Amino acid sequence: MENNWVKVFTTSNAYSAEILKQGLIENEIPAVVLNKQDSSYGTFGVLTVMVNAEDEDKAKVYIEQNEL
């Protein structure tokens, strides 16, 4: 079975991305953080939280309910 990851949240704050990822995982929604920040400075670029396409709707509901 192939995973099709989709973006559900983008931020420049690493803590926000990790907290969201953990919250999704705790609610049985597999999630990963894709870090596109510059490794030298950390202020340029974004972090993207991604979930399986089949979990996209559940993830968006979770994000809305938690006002992220």
ChimeraX commands (.cxc) that place a marker at each C-alpha (Angstrom):
marker #1 position 0.00,0.00,0.00 radius 0.5
marker #1 position 1.33,3.39,-0.99 radius 0.5
marker #1 position 1.11,6.48,1.24 radius 0.5
marker #1 position -0.04,9.69,-0.40 radius 0.5
marker #1 position 0.92,12.52,1.93 radius 0.5
marker #1 position -0.95,15.84,1.82 radius 0.5
marker #1 position -0.21,19.16,3.51 radius 0.5
marker #1 position -2.60,20.18,6.29 radius 0.5
marker #1 position -0.64,22.89,8.13 radius 0.5
marker #1 position 2.31,25.20,7.45 radius 0.5
marker #1 position 4.24,27.31,9.96 radius 0.5
marker #1 position 7.65,28.81,10.61 radius 0.5
marker #1 position 7.45,27.76,14.27 radius 0.5
marker #1 position 9.03,24.35,14.92 radius 0.5
marker #1 position 7.26,23.95,18.27 radius 0.5
marker #1 position 3.82,24.50,16.74 radius 0.5
marker #1 position 4.52,21.94,14.03 radius 0.5
marker #1 position 5.69,19.32,16.53 radius 0.5
marker #1 position 2.80,19.93,18.93 radius 0.5
marker #1 position 0.31,19.56,16.10 radius 0.5
marker #1 position 2.02,16.40,14.86 radius 0.5
marker #1 position 1.88,14.83,18.33 radius 0.5
marker #1 position -1.77,15.81,18.74 radius 0.5
marker #1 position -2.66,14.20,15.43 radius 0.5
marker #1 position -0.75,11.03,16.31 radius 0.5
marker #1 position -2.49,10.85,19.71 radius 0.5
marker #1 position -5.79,10.96,17.79 radius 0.5
marker #1 position -4.71,8.06,15.58 radius 0.5
marker #1 position -3.88,10.23,12.57 radius 0.5
marker #1 position -0.36,9.39,11.35 radius 0.5
marker #1 position 1.54,12.63,10.71 radius 0.5
marker #1 position 5.03,13.83,9.77 radius 0.5
marker #1 position 6.75,17.21,9.75 radius 0.5
marker #1 position 8.58,18.21,6.60 radius 0.5
marker #1 position 11.23,20.77,7.53 radius 0.5
marker #1 position 12.08,23.19,4.73 radius 0.5
marker #1 position 13.87,25.70,6.94 radius 0.5
marker #1 position 17.39,26.84,6.17 radius 0.5
marker #1 position 19.71,24.87,8.44 radius 0.5
marker #1 position 22.08,27.80,8.97 radius 0.5
marker #1 position 19.59,30.39,10.11 radius 0.5
marker #1 position 16.32,28.62,10.92 radius 0.5
marker #1 position 14.32,31.77,10.26 radius 0.5
marker #1 position 13.96,31.24,6.52 radius 0.5
marker #1 position 11.59,28.62,5.21 radius 0.5
marker #1 position 8.67,26.70,6.64 radius 0.5
marker #1 position 7.70,23.47,8.33 radius 0.5
marker #1 position 4.82,21.53,6.85 radius 0.5
marker #1 position 2.68,19.01,8.73 radius 0.5
marker #1 position 1.57,16.23,6.42 radius 0.5
marker #1 position -0.91,13.35,6.81 radius 0.5
marker #1 position -2.08,10.50,4.63 radius 0.5
marker #1 position -4.61,11.64,2.02 radius 0.5
marker #1 position -7.25,9.37,3.55 radius 0.5
marker #1 position -6.86,11.18,6.92 radius 0.5
marker #1 position -6.92,14.72,5.51 radius 0.5
marker #1 position -10.52,15.48,6.51 radius 0.5
marker #1 position -10.04,14.14,10.06 radius 0.5
marker #1 position -6.84,16.18,10.42 radius 0.5
marker #1 position -8.52,19.40,9.26 radius 0.5
marker #1 position -11.36,18.86,11.74 radius 0.5
marker #1 position -8.79,18.34,14.53 radius 0.5
marker #1 position -6.96,21.55,13.52 radius 0.5
marker #1 position -10.21,23.56,13.44 radius 0.5
marker #1 position -11.36,22.20,16.80 radius 0.5
marker #1 position -8.05,23.15,18.38 radius 0.5
marker #1 position -7.91,26.56,16.67 radius 0.5
marker #1 position -4.45,26.04,15.22 radius 0.5
marker link #1:1,2 radius 0.2
marker link #1:2,3 radius 0.2
marker link #1:3,4 radius 0.2
marker link #1:4,5 radius 0.2
marker link #1:5,6 radius 0.2
marker link #1:6,7 radius 0.2
marker link #1:7,8 radius 0.2
marker link #1:8,9 radius 0.2
marker link #1:9,10 radius 0.2
marker link #1:10,11 radius 0.2
marker link #1:11,12 radius 0.2
marker link #1:12,13 radius 0.2
marker link #1:13,14 radius 0.2
marker link #1:14,15 radius 0.2
marker link #1:15,16 radius 0.2
marker link #1:16,17 radius 0.2
marker link #1:17,18 radius 0.2
marker link #1:18,19 radius 0.2
marker link #1:19,20 radius 0.2
marker link #1:20,21 radius 0.2
marker link #1:21,22 radius 0.2
marker link #1:22,23 radius 0.2
marker link #1:23,24 radius 0.2
marker link #1:24,25 radius 0.2
marker link #1:25,26 radius 0.2
marker link #1:26,27 radius 0.2
marker link #1:27,28 radius 0.2
marker link #1:28,29 radius 0.2
marker link #1:29,30 radius 0.2
marker link #1:30,31 radius 0.2
marker link #1:31,32 radius 0.2
marker link #1:32,33 radius 0.2
marker link #1:33,34 radius 0.2
marker link #1:34,35 radius 0.2
marker link #1:35,36 radius 0.2
marker link #1:36,37 radius 0.2
marker link #1:37,38 radius 0.2
marker link #1:38,39 radius 0.2
marker link #1:39,40 radius 0.2
marker link #1:40,41 radius 0.2
marker link #1:41,42 radius 0.2
marker link #1:42,43 radius 0.2
marker link #1:43,44 radius 0.2
marker link #1:44,45 radius 0.2
marker link #1:45,46 radius 0.2
marker link #1:46,47 radius 0.2
marker link #1:47,48 radius 0.2
marker link #1:48,49 radius 0.2
marker link #1:49,50 radius 0.2
marker link #1:50,51 radius 0.2
marker link #1:51,52 radius 0.2
marker link #1:52,53 radius 0.2
marker link #1:53,54 radius 0.2
marker link #1:54,55 radius 0.2
marker link #1:55,56 radius 0.2
marker link #1:56,57 radius 0.2
marker link #1:57,58 radius 0.2
marker link #1:58,59 radius 0.2
marker link #1:59,60 radius 0.2
marker link #1:60,61 radius 0.2
marker link #1:61,62 radius 0.2
marker link #1:62,63 radius 0.2
marker link #1:63,64 radius 0.2
marker link #1:64,65 radius 0.2
marker link #1:65,66 radius 0.2
marker link #1:66,67 radius 0.2
marker link #1:67,68 radius 0.2
view
